[in-house]
Amino acid sequence: MTELTLSSTTATLLFVIACLAGYRYRSVWKNEGPRFQLWIFGLIAAACLLSLGFVPLQVG
C-alpha cells in the first residue's frame, strides 16, 4: 500500500484554493446570492482544509 502524502507545492496550492473559495463563499453570503453557490464554495473550502489537516506532508 502506498502512503498518501502532500508535497509542499501541493499543500500551498490547496491552501490558496481554500482561501479563494472561502472568500467567494463570504462574498456570496454577504450579497445573499444563490444557495447552491454557497454549497459549492463551502464544500471546496472544507475539502481543501480537511485534506490539509489530515493528510501528512512529505518530509525531505
PDB file of N, CA, C and O in Angstrom, chain B, residues numbered from 101:
ATOM      1  N   MET B 101       0.841  -1.174   0.000  1.00  0.00           N
ATOM      2  CA  MET B 101       0.000   0.000   0.000  1.00  0.00           C
ATOM      3  C   MET B 101       0.894   1.247   0.000  1.00  0.00           C
ATOM      4  O   MET B 101       1.805   1.371   0.818  1.00  0.00           O
ATOM      5  N   THR B 102       0.622   2.145  -0.909  1.00  0.00           N
ATOM      6  CA  THR B 102       1.410   3.370  -0.981  1.00  0.00           C
ATOM      7  C   THR B 102       0.880   4.380   0.027  1.00  0.00           C
ATOM      8  O   THR B 102      -0.324   4.485   0.258  1.00  0.00           O
ATOM      9  N   GLU B 103       1.797   5.104   0.607  1.00  0.00           N
ATOM     10  CA  GLU B 103       1.414   6.097   1.604  1.00  0.00           C
ATOM     11  C   GLU B 103       1.061   7.408   0.909  1.00  0.00           C
ATOM     12  O   GLU B 103       1.786   7.871   0.029  1.00  0.00           O
ATOM     13  N   LEU B 104      -0.036   7.985   1.305  1.00  0.00           N
ATOM     14  CA  LEU B 104      -0.509   9.231   0.718  1.00  0.00           C
ATOM     15  C   LEU B 104       0.093  10.408   1.475  1.00  0.00           C
ATOM     16  O   LEU B 104      -0.130  10.561   2.676  1.00  0.00           O
ATOM     17  N   THR B 105       0.858  11.242   0.767  1.00  0.00           N
ATOM     18  CA  THR B 105       1.443  12.436   1.359  1.00  0.00           C
ATOM     19  C   THR B 105       1.280  13.607   0.400  1.00  0.00           C
ATOM     20  O   THR B 105       1.074  13.422  -0.799  1.00  0.00           O
ATOM     21  N   LEU B 106       1.374  14.801   0.940  1.00  0.00           N
ATOM     22  CA  LEU B 106       1.298  16.023   0.132  1.00  0.00           C
ATOM     23  C   LEU B 106       2.674  16.661   0.047  1.00  0.00           C
ATOM     24  O   LEU B 106       3.386  16.759   1.046  1.00  0.00           O
ATOM     25  N   SER B 107       3.038  17.089  -1.137  1.00  0.00           N
ATOM     26  CA  SER B 107       4.266  17.864  -1.264  1.00  0.00           C
ATOM     27  C   SER B 107       3.978  19.290  -0.811  1.00  0.00           C
ATOM     28  O   SER B 107       2.819  19.682  -0.670  1.00  0.00           O
ATOM     29  N   SER B 108       5.023  20.054  -0.587  1.00  0.00           N
ATOM     30  CA  SER B 108       4.813  21.429  -0.121  1.00  0.00           C
ATOM     31  C   SER B 108       4.119  22.278  -1.188  1.00  0.00           C
ATOM     32  O   SER B 108       3.338  23.171  -0.860  1.00  0.00           O
ATOM     33  N   THR B 109       4.400  22.003  -2.450  1.00  0.00           N
ATOM     34  CA  THR B 109       3.750  22.743  -3.537  1.00  0.00           C
ATOM     35  C   THR B 109       2.258  22.439  -3.578  1.00  0.00           C
ATOM     36  O   THR B 109       1.440  23.346  -3.730  1.00  0.00           O
ATOM     37  N   THR B 110       1.908  21.171  -3.443  1.00  0.00           N
ATOM     38  CA  THR B 110       0.503  20.775  -3.453  1.00  0.00           C
ATOM     39  C   THR B 110      -0.229  21.348  -2.250  1.00  0.00           C
ATOM     40  O   THR B 110      -1.364  21.807  -2.377  1.00  0.00           O
ATOM     41  N   ALA B 111       0.407  21.326  -1.086  1.00  0.00           N
ATOM     42  CA  ALA B 111      -0.214  21.876   0.113  1.00  0.00           C
ATOM     43  C   ALA B 111      -0.439  23.382  -0.033  1.00  0.00           C
ATOM     44  O   ALA B 111      -1.477  23.899   0.381  1.00  0.00           O
ATOM     45  N   THR B 112       0.519  24.073  -0.613  1.00  0.00           N
ATOM     46  CA  THR B 112       0.366  25.514  -0.832  1.00  0.00           C
ATOM     47  C   THR B 112      -0.771  25.793  -1.805  1.00  0.00           C
ATOM     48  O   THR B 112      -1.564  26.709  -1.592  1.00  0.00           O
ATOM     49  N   LEU B 113      -0.850  25.012  -2.863  1.00  0.00           N
ATOM     50  CA  LEU B 113      -1.918  25.177  -3.845  1.00  0.00           C
ATOM     51  C   LEU B 113      -3.281  24.913  -3.211  1.00  0.00           C
ATOM     52  O   LEU B 113      -4.230  25.655  -3.465  1.00  0.00           O
ATOM     53  N   LEU B 114      -3.390  23.878  -2.399  1.00  0.00           N
ATOM     54  CA  LEU B 114      -4.655  23.596  -1.714  1.00  0.00           C
ATOM     55  C   LEU B 114      -5.030  24.727  -0.758  1.00  0.00           C
ATOM     56  O   LEU B 114      -6.204  25.079  -0.644  1.00  0.00           O
ATOM     57  N   PHE B 115      -4.043  25.295  -0.076  1.00  0.00           N
ATOM     58  CA  PHE B 115      -4.306  26.404   0.836  1.00  0.00           C
ATOM     59  C   PHE B 115      -4.818  27.626   0.073  1.00  0.00           C
ATOM     60  O   PHE B 115      -5.759  28.283   0.517  1.00  0.00           O
ATOM     61  N   VAL B 116      -4.210  27.932  -1.062  1.00  0.00           N
ATOM     62  CA  VAL B 116      -4.648  29.084  -1.870  1.00  0.00           C
ATOM     63  C   VAL B 116      -6.063  28.858  -2.393  1.00  0.00           C
ATOM     64  O   VAL B 116      -6.881  29.778  -2.385  1.00  0.00           O
ATOM     65  N   ILE B 117      -6.355  27.638  -2.848  1.00  0.00           N
ATOM     66  CA  ILE B 117      -7.705  27.321  -3.333  1.00  0.00           C
ATOM     67  C   ILE B 117      -8.722  27.465  -2.204  1.00  0.00           C
ATOM     68  O   ILE B 117      -9.814  27.994  -2.411  1.00  0.00           O
ATOM     69  N   ALA B 118      -8.361  26.992  -1.008  1.00  0.00           N
ATOM     70  CA  ALA B 118      -9.264  27.112   0.140  1.00  0.00           C
ATOM     71  C   ALA B 118      -9.516  28.578   0.488  1.00  0.00           C
ATOM     72  O   ALA B 118     -10.644  28.955   0.805  1.00  0.00           O
ATOM     73  N   CYS B 119      -8.484  29.396   0.432  1.00  0.00           N
ATOM     74  CA  CYS B 119      -8.651  30.830   0.727  1.00  0.00           C
ATOM     75  C   CYS B 119      -9.545  31.505  -0.304  1.00  0.00           C
ATOM     76  O   CYS B 119     -10.421  32.291   0.056  1.00  0.00           O
ATOM     77  N   LEU B 120      -9.333  31.209  -1.572  1.00  0.00           N
ATOM     78  CA  LEU B 120     -10.162  31.811  -2.615  1.00  0.00           C
ATOM     79  C   LEU B 120     -11.616  31.341  -2.526  1.00  0.00           C
ATOM     80  O   LEU B 120     -12.542  32.134  -2.697  1.00  0.00           O
ATOM     81  N   ALA B 121     -11.809  30.056  -2.259  1.00  0.00           N
ATOM     82  CA  ALA B 121     -13.171  29.544  -2.124  1.00  0.00           C
ATOM     83  C   ALA B 121     -13.854  30.144  -0.900  1.00  0.00           C
ATOM     84  O   ALA B 121     -15.045  30.451  -0.948  1.00  0.00           O
ATOM     85  N   GLY B 122     -13.125  30.314   0.182  1.00  0.00           N
ATOM     86  CA  GLY B 122     -13.683  30.946   1.373  1.00  0.00           C
ATOM     87  C   GLY B 122     -14.044  32.402   1.132  1.00  0.00           C
ATOM     88  O   GLY B 122     -15.064  32.886   1.624  1.00  0.00           O
ATOM     89  N   TYR B 123     -13.211  33.094   0.378  1.00  0.00           N
ATOM     90  CA  TYR B 123     -13.508  34.486   0.031  1.00  0.00           C
ATOM     91  C   TYR B 123     -14.770  34.578  -0.821  1.00  0.00           C
ATOM     92  O   TYR B 123     -15.610  35.451  -0.601  1.00  0.00           O
ATOM     93  N   ARG B 124     -14.903  33.672  -1.801  1.00  0.00           N
ATOM     94  CA  ARG B 124     -16.099  33.674  -2.649  1.00  0.00           C
ATOM     95  C   ARG B 124     -17.340  33.284  -1.842  1.00  0.00           C
ATOM     96  O   ARG B 124     -18.421  33.833  -2.056  1.00  0.00           O
ATOM     97  N   TYR B 125     -17.183  32.332  -0.911  1.00  0.00           N
ATOM     98  CA  TYR B 125     -18.292  31.945  -0.031  1.00  0.00           C
ATOM     99  C   TYR B 125     -18.789  33.165   0.745  1.00  0.00           C
ATOM    100  O   TYR B 125     -19.991  33.424   0.818  1.00  0.00           O
ATOM    101  N   ARG B 126     -17.841  33.909   1.325  1.00  0.00           N
ATOM    102  CA  ARG B 126     -18.205  35.081   2.117  1.00  0.00           C
ATOM    103  C   ARG B 126     -18.895  36.145   1.259  1.00  0.00           C
ATOM    104  O   ARG B 126     -19.871  36.756   1.692  1.00  0.00           O
ATOM    105  N   SER B 127     -18.385  36.365   0.040  1.00  0.00           N
ATOM    106  CA  SER B 127     -18.994  37.399  -0.799  1.00  0.00           C
ATOM    107  C   SER B 127     -20.398  36.992  -1.269  1.00  0.00           C
ATOM    108  O   SER B 127     -21.288  37.838  -1.351  1.00  0.00           O
ATOM    109  N   VAL B 128     -20.599  35.715  -1.575  1.00  0.00           N
ATOM    110  CA  VAL B 128     -21.943  35.263  -1.962  1.00  0.00           C
ATOM    111  C   VAL B 128     -22.884  35.352  -0.776  1.00  0.00           C
ATOM    112  O   VAL B 128     -24.040  35.750  -0.928  1.00  0.00           O
ATOM    113  N   TRP B 129     -22.399  34.984   0.411  1.00  0.00           N
ATOM    114  CA  TRP B 129     -23.222  35.033   1.617  1.00  0.00           C
ATOM    115  C   TRP B 129     -23.597  36.477   1.955  1.00  0.00           C
ATOM    116  O   TRP B 129     -24.739  36.763   2.314  1.00  0.00           O
ATOM    117  N   LYS B 130     -22.629  37.375   1.838  1.00  0.00           N
ATOM    118  CA  LYS B 130     -22.867  38.785   2.171  1.00  0.00           C
ATOM    119  C   LYS B 130     -23.874  39.416   1.207  1.00  0.00           C
ATOM    120  O   LYS B 130     -24.703  40.227   1.620  1.00  0.00           O
ATOM    121  N   ASN B 131     -23.804  39.049  -0.075  1.00  0.00           N
ATOM    122  CA  ASN B 131     -24.721  39.610  -1.076  1.00  0.00           C
ATOM    123  C   ASN B 131     -26.018  38.826  -1.191  1.00  0.00           C
ATOM    124  O   ASN B 131     -26.844  39.111  -2.059  1.00  0.00           O
ATOM    125  N   GLU B 132     -26.204  37.825  -0.308  1.00  0.00           N
ATOM    126  CA  GLU B 132     -27.395  36.974  -0.317  1.00  0.00           C
ATOM    127  C   GLU B 132     -27.625  36.358  -1.693  1.00  0.00           C
ATOM    128  O   GLU B 132     -28.717  36.437  -2.256  1.00  0.00           O
ATOM    129  N   GLY B 133     -26.573  35.746  -2.215  1.00  0.00           N
ATOM    130  CA  GLY B 133     -26.635  35.109  -3.527  1.00  0.00           C
ATOM    131  C   GLY B 133     -27.295  33.744  -3.466  1.00  0.00           C
ATOM    132  O   GLY B 133     -27.845  33.349  -2.437  1.00  0.00           O
ATOM    133  N   PRO B 134     -27.233  33.026  -4.582  1.00  0.00           N
ATOM    134  CA  PRO B 134     -27.876  31.715  -4.647  1.00  0.00           C
ATOM    135  C   PRO B 134     -27.254  30.708  -3.677  1.00  0.00           C
ATOM    136  O   PRO B 134     -26.040  30.672  -3.479  1.00  0.00           O
ATOM    137  N   ARG B 135     -28.123  29.895  -3.082  1.00  0.00           N
ATOM    138  CA  ARG B 135     -27.669  28.931  -2.090  1.00  0.00           C
ATOM    139  C   ARG B 135     -26.744  27.871  -2.670  1.00  0.00           C
ATOM    140  O   ARG B 135     -25.839  27.403  -1.978  1.00  0.00           O
ATOM    141  N   PHE B 136     -26.953  27.480  -3.934  1.00  0.00           N
ATOM    142  CA  PHE B 136     -26.102  26.432  -4.497  1.00  0.00           C
ATOM    143  C   PHE B 136     -24.645  26.891  -4.588  1.00  0.00           C
ATOM    144  O   PHE B 136     -23.731  26.073  -4.486  1.00  0.00           O
ATOM    145  N   GLN B 137     -24.428  28.187  -4.777  1.00  0.00           N
ATOM    146  CA  GLN B 137     -23.055  28.691  -4.798  1.00  0.00           C
ATOM    147  C   GLN B 137     -22.431  28.638  -3.412  1.00  0.00           C
ATOM    148  O   GLN B 137     -21.237  28.373  -3.273  1.00  0.00           O
ATOM    149  N   LEU B 138     -23.240  28.889  -2.386  1.00  0.00           N
ATOM    150  CA  LEU B 138     -22.726  28.742  -1.019  1.00  0.00           C
ATOM    151  C   LEU B 138     -22.256  27.319  -0.769  1.00  0.00           C
ATOM    152  O   LEU B 138     -21.192  27.102  -0.188  1.00  0.00           O
ATOM    153  N   TRP B 139     -23.052  26.348  -1.209  1.00  0.00           N
ATOM    154  CA  TRP B 139     -22.675  24.942  -1.032  1.00  0.00           C
ATOM    155  C   TRP B 139     -21.422  24.595  -1.807  1.00  0.00           C
ATOM    156  O   TRP B 139     -20.540  23.912  -1.288  1.00  0.00           O
ATOM    157  N   ILE B 140     -21.333  25.054  -3.038  1.00  0.00           N
ATOM    158  CA  ILE B 140     -20.174  24.727  -3.873  1.00  0.00           C
ATOM    159  C   ILE B 140     -18.889  25.285  -3.259  1.00  0.00           C
ATOM    160  O   ILE B 140     -17.921  24.551  -3.062  1.00  0.00           O
ATOM    161  N   PHE B 141     -18.884  26.573  -2.961  1.00  0.00           N
ATOM    162  CA  PHE B 141     -17.675  27.188  -2.411  1.00  0.00           C
ATOM    163  C   PHE B 141     -17.361  26.673  -1.007  1.00  0.00           C
ATOM    164  O   PHE B 141     -16.195  26.505  -0.651  1.00  0.00           O
ATOM    165  N   GLY B 142     -18.389  26.426  -0.222  1.00  0.00           N
ATOM    166  CA  GLY B 142     -18.176  25.887   1.118  1.00  0.00           C
ATOM    167  C   GLY B 142     -17.587  24.491   1.092  1.00  0.00           C
ATOM    168  O   GLY B 142     -16.689  24.180   1.874  1.00  0.00           O
ATOM    169  N   LEU B 143     -18.083  23.645   0.200  1.00  0.00           N
ATOM    170  CA  LEU B 143     -17.555  22.279   0.104  1.00  0.00           C
ATOM    171  C   LEU B 143     -16.129  22.251  -0.439  1.00  0.00           C
ATOM    172  O   LEU B 143     -15.315  21.436  -0.007  1.00  0.00           O
ATOM    173  N   ILE B 144     -15.829  23.132  -1.377  1.00  0.00           N
ATOM    174  CA  ILE B 144     -14.458  23.210  -1.900  1.00  0.00           C
ATOM    175  C   ILE B 144     -13.496  23.633  -0.794  1.00  0.00           C
ATOM    176  O   ILE B 144     -12.441  23.024  -0.616  1.00  0.00           O
ATOM    177  N   ALA B 145     -13.862  24.671  -0.058  1.00  0.00           N
ATOM    178  CA  ALA B 145     -13.001  25.141   1.034  1.00  0.00           C
ATOM    179  C   ALA B 145     -12.852  24.074   2.112  1.00  0.00           C
ATOM    180  O   ALA B 145     -11.751  23.855   2.619  1.00  0.00           O
ATOM    181  N   ALA B 146     -13.941  23.415   2.465  1.00  0.00           N
ATOM    182  CA  ALA B 146     -13.889  22.386   3.503  1.00  0.00           C
ATOM    183  C   ALA B 146     -13.039  21.204   3.073  1.00  0.00           C
ATOM    184  O   ALA B 146     -12.251  20.689   3.867  1.00  0.00           O
ATOM    185  N   ALA B 147     -13.185  20.765   1.827  1.00  0.00           N
ATOM    186  CA  ALA B 147     -12.395  19.629   1.345  1.00  0.00           C
ATOM    187  C   ALA B 147     -10.906  19.948   1.333  1.00  0.00           C
ATOM    188  O   ALA B 147     -10.084  19.114   1.711  1.00  0.00           O
ATOM    189  N   CYS B 148     -10.565  21.146   0.901  1.00  0.00           N
ATOM    190  CA  CYS B 148      -9.149  21.535   0.885  1.00  0.00           C
ATOM    191  C   CYS B 148      -8.580  21.607   2.301  1.00  0.00           C
ATOM    192  O   CYS B 148      -7.487  21.101   2.555  1.00  0.00           O
ATOM    193  N   LEU B 149      -9.308  22.226   3.215  1.00  0.00           N
ATOM    194  CA  LEU B 149      -8.802  22.370   4.577  1.00  0.00           C
ATOM    195  C   LEU B 149      -8.753  21.032   5.310  1.00  0.00           C
ATOM    196  O   LEU B 149      -7.834  20.793   6.094  1.00  0.00           O
ATOM    197  N   LEU B 150      -9.723  20.164   5.067  1.00  0.00           N
ATOM    198  CA  LEU B 150      -9.683  18.836   5.686  1.00  0.00           C
ATOM    199  C   LEU B 150      -8.527  18.000   5.160  1.00  0.00           C
ATOM    200  O   LEU B 150      -7.882  17.273   5.916  1.00  0.00           O
ATOM    201  N   SER B 151      -8.266  18.106   3.858  1.00  0.00           N
ATOM    202  CA  SER B 151      -7.126  17.351   3.320  1.00  0.00           C
ATOM    203  C   SER B 151      -5.808  17.904   3.855  1.00  0.00           C
ATOM    204  O   SER B 151      -4.873  17.142   4.102  1.00  0.00           O
ATOM    205  N   LEU B 152      -5.724  19.216   4.037  1.00  0.00           N
ATOM    206  CA  LEU B 152      -4.512  19.792   4.634  1.00  0.00           C
ATOM    207  C   LEU B 152      -4.355  19.371   6.085  1.00  0.00           C
ATOM    208  O   LEU B 152      -3.237  19.201   6.571  1.00  0.00           O
ATOM    209  N   GLY B 153      -5.459  19.206   6.766  1.00  0.00           N
ATOM    210  CA  GLY B 153      -5.409  18.857   8.175  1.00  0.00           C
ATOM    211  C   GLY B 153      -5.110  17.397   8.441  1.00  0.00           C
ATOM    212  O   GLY B 153      -4.500  17.070   9.459  1.00  0.00           O
ATOM    213  N   PHE B 154      -5.528  16.507   7.544  1.00  0.00           N
ATOM    214  CA  PHE B 154      -5.436  15.080   7.840  1.00  0.00           C
ATOM    215  C   PHE B 154      -4.470  14.293   6.967  1.00  0.00           C
ATOM    216  O   PHE B 154      -4.140  13.155   7.300  1.00  0.00           O
ATOM    217  N   VAL B 155      -4.012  14.859   5.868  1.00  0.00           N
ATOM    218  CA  VAL B 155      -3.027  14.176   5.023  1.00  0.00           C
ATOM    219  C   VAL B 155      -1.638  14.731   5.378  1.00  0.00           C
ATOM    220  O   VAL B 155      -1.430  15.943   5.323  1.00  0.00           O
ATOM    221  N   PRO B 156      -0.703  13.870   5.736  1.00  0.00           N
ATOM    222  CA  PRO B 156       0.611  14.357   6.165  1.00  0.00           C
ATOM    223  C   PRO B 156       1.418  14.969   5.008  1.00  0.00           C
ATOM    224  O   PRO B 156       1.234  14.615   3.843  1.00  0.00           O
ATOM    225  N   LEU B 157       2.305  15.884   5.362  1.00  0.00           N
ATOM    226  CA  LEU B 157       3.195  16.489   4.390  1.00  0.00           C
ATOM    227  C   LEU B 157       4.396  15.596   4.154  1.00  0.00           C
ATOM    228  O   LEU B 157       4.833  14.865   5.042  1.00  0.00           O
ATOM    229  N   GLN B 158       4.913  15.666   2.958  1.00  0.00           N
ATOM    230  CA  GLN B 158       6.097  14.889   2.586  1.00  0.00           C
ATOM    231  C   GLN B 158       7.333  15.493   3.236  1.00  0.00           C
ATOM    232  O   GLN B 158       7.535  16.705   3.173  1.00  0.00           O
ATOM    233  N   VAL B 159       8.154  14.671   3.855  1.00  0.00           N
ATOM    234  CA  VAL B 159       9.354  15.137   4.521  1.00  0.00           C
ATOM    235  C   VAL B 159      10.532  14.949   3.585  1.00  0.00           C
ATOM    236  O   VAL B 159      10.740  13.870   3.030  1.00  0.00           O
ATOM    237  N   GLY B 160      11.292  16.007   3.420  1.00  0.00           N
ATOM    238  CA  GLY B 160      12.517  15.922   2.619  1.00  0.00           C
ATOM    239  C   GLY B 160      12.320  16.137   1.229  1.00  0.00           C
ATOM    240  O   GLY B 160      13.277  16.090   0.456  1.00  0.00           O
TER     241      GLY B 160
END
